[in-house]
Amino acid sequence: MRVLTIHNYHYIGGGADYIYITTNELLKKKGHEVIPFSVDSKRNIETIYSGYFLSDLDNDNLIIKGIKRIERTFYSLEAKKKIERLINECSPDIAHLHNIYGRISSSILDVIRRKGIPIIQTLHDYKLICPVSSLLSRGKICEGCKSTRYYNCLLKRCSPFTNSLLKSAIHMVEGYLNRYILHHEDKVECFISPSRFLKEKMIEFGLSEEKIVHIPNFIYINKYKPNFYFDNYLVYFGRLSYEKGIDILIKAMKGISGIDLLIVGNGPNYRDYIKLIQDMGIKNIRFLGYRGGDELHGLVRNALCSIMPSRWYENNPLSIIESFALGTPAIGTDIGGIPELINEWEDGLLCEPCSIEDLRDKINDLINNKGKIKGMGENARKKVEERYSPSIFYERLIRLYDKLTNNYRFSDNKLHKDRGRNPSKAY
C-alpha cells in the first residue's frame, strides 16, 4: 500500500513528531511505501520526497515570513499546489494526517479528496474542538468553545504564553474557517484517538462517534531495556512548560528530604523554574537540560519513579509509556488520558490535579514503600508489552487502512479510481 503521511515536522521535537516518524518507520518495515509530506527544515530526517515539501520560512525576511505564516495558518496555496504534484506523481492509496494546523493548513484536503484518496487523521491534541489545541485558558482547564463558541478564545485571550489579543483572534478565525468554510471534520473519513478520554471529549463536543476510533500510541519496546532496581532519586522528563505542572512538582519537593529530583528537558518556562527553586531555597532538585537516547533511558531506568504532574488533559503521554517500558513506575495526575495508563499500586500512583499536598503525599507514599517498587516496575513493563507494542498498533492501523481503502474503491457514493491497479488487490 502507498501511504501519504502528512505532518508539520519531519523530525522529532515532541510526542506527536515521534508518533509520526515511528509510524512511518513501522509501515516501511511492514513493506508499505511511505510518502511523507511536510515542511522543509535543516532538522528534517532525510527523504527522497523533500523536494515536494513546503519551503522553510527561516530563509525568508521578517515581512515575507509573517505573510507566509498567516497564509499557512488559514489556507496555504503552496501546500495545495505541492501536494497535488506529489499525488499526481506518486499515486498514494490513502492519506494519513497528523498535525497540519499552522504550517500546512486544511487547504490540502480538497485536493486529496478530489483525487479519490481516503483521509485518516491521528489526533494528538484538541485542536479540532479548541482553537489553541489544549483546552486551557490562562493556565486553567477551559471548555468555553463547546458548541463551536470559538469567540471565547478571543474574549478570554487564550493565546498560549502571551495572552495576546491579536494571536487569540487569529486562533479564533482559524477555528471558524476550518469548521464552517473548509469543513475539515467532514472531509476526514476517520479520526484516530490515542486515548479513550480524548475520544469521549471529541464526541462530547459534537464529533460523530462513528468517525473516531481508539488506537493507543506505541513504542519500539526492544529499544527499552528495563531495570527493576533503582537509585535514590525521582525524575521528570519532558517539556518544561506551564501545562506540564512542573511548578507544582517543585513546590511539592519543598517538604521532601532524603531524595533528589532530576528534571530533564527544555522548554519555554525553564528560567522561571530555576528562579522558583532559588526563591524557595530548595536544594534537592537538579536541572539536567535536554538528554536523549541511551543517556535519557539510563536516567529514567534507574529512578525510583517518574513523575507527570500535568494540569492539562494529557492525551496518551509517551513519557509514562516509556517509563513503564524501562521498568520504572510513575506518579501522574488523575486527569485526561493519564488514568488510563496507571493502575494504583500496580504500576504507579495517581494524585489530584494541581494539588501540591497530594502530590507530596504520593511521593512520600512511594518512598515509604520501596519494597513494592520492584514489583510495580515489573507490572509496568508487562503492561507495555501487552498493550503498546508495534505489532498491536500495526494490526489495528492496517485493519483501518484496509477498511477505508476498500470502501473508497467499491462505494458508488465516493469518487474512486484504481489508477491502473487491480482494485481487488488485498494489502
Stockholm file with secondary structure:
# STOCKHOLM 1.0

chainA/1-427         MRVLTIHNYHYIGGGADYIYITTNELLKKKGHEVIPFSVDSKRNIETIYSGYFLSDLDNDNLIIKGIKRIERTFYSLEAKKKIERLINECSPDIAHLHNIYGRISSSILDVIRRKGIPIIQTLHDYKLICPVSSLLSRGKICEGCKSTRYYNCLLKRCSPFTNSLLKSAIHMVEGYLNRYILHHEDKVECFISPSRFLKEKMIEFGLSEEKIVHIPNFIYINKYKPNFYFDNYLVYFGRLSYEKGIDILIKAMKGISGIDLLIVGNGPNYRDYIKLIQDMGIKNIRFLGYRGGDELHGLVRNALCSIMPSRWYENNPLSIIESFALGTPAIGTDIGGIPELINEWEDGLLCEPCSIEDLRDKINDLINNKGKIKGMGENARKKVEERYSPSIFYERLIRLYDKLTNNYRFSDNKLHKDRGRNPSKAY
#=GR chainA/1-427 SS CEEEEECSCSSCSSHHHHHHHHHHHHHHHTTCEEEEECBCCTTCCCCTTGGGSBCCGGGSCHHHHHHHHHHHHHCCHHHHHHHHHHHHHHCCSEEEECCCTTTTCTTHHHHHHHTTCCEEEECCSSTTTCTTSSSEETTEECCTTGGGCTHHHHHTTCCTTTCCHHHHHHHHHHHHIIIIISCHHHHCSEEEESSHHHHHHHHHTTCCGGGEEECCCCCCGGGCCCCCCCCSEEEEESCCSGGGTHHHHHHHHTTCCSCEEEEECCCTTHHHHHHHHHHHTCCSEEEEECCCHHHHHHHHHTSSEEEECCCSCCCSCHHHHHHHHTTCCEEEESSTTGGGTCCBTTTEEEECTTCHHHHHHHHHHHHTTGGGHHHHHHHHHHHHHHHSCHHHHHHHHHHHHHHHHHHHHHCTTSCCCCTTSCTTCCC
#=GC SS_cons         CEEEEECSCSSCSSHHHHHHHHHHHHHHHTTCEEEEECBCCTTCCCCTTGGGSBCCGGGSCHHHHHHHHHHHHHCCHHHHHHHHHHHHHHCCSEEEECCCTTTTCTTHHHHHHHTTCCEEEECCSSTTTCTTSSSEETTEECCTTGGGCTHHHHHTTCCTTTCCHHHHHHHHHHHHIIIIISCHHHHCSEEEESSHHHHHHHHHTTCCGGGEEECCCCCCGGGCCCCCCCCSEEEEESCCSGGGTHHHHHHHHTTCCSCEEEEECCCTTHHHHHHHHHHHTCCSEEEEECCCHHHHHHHHHTSSEEEECCCSCCCSCHHHHHHHHTTCCEEEESSTTGGGTCCBTTTEEEECTTCHHHHHHHHHHHHTTGGGHHHHHHHHHHHHHHHSCHHHHHHHHHHHHHHHHHHHHHCTTSCCCCTTSCTTCCC
//
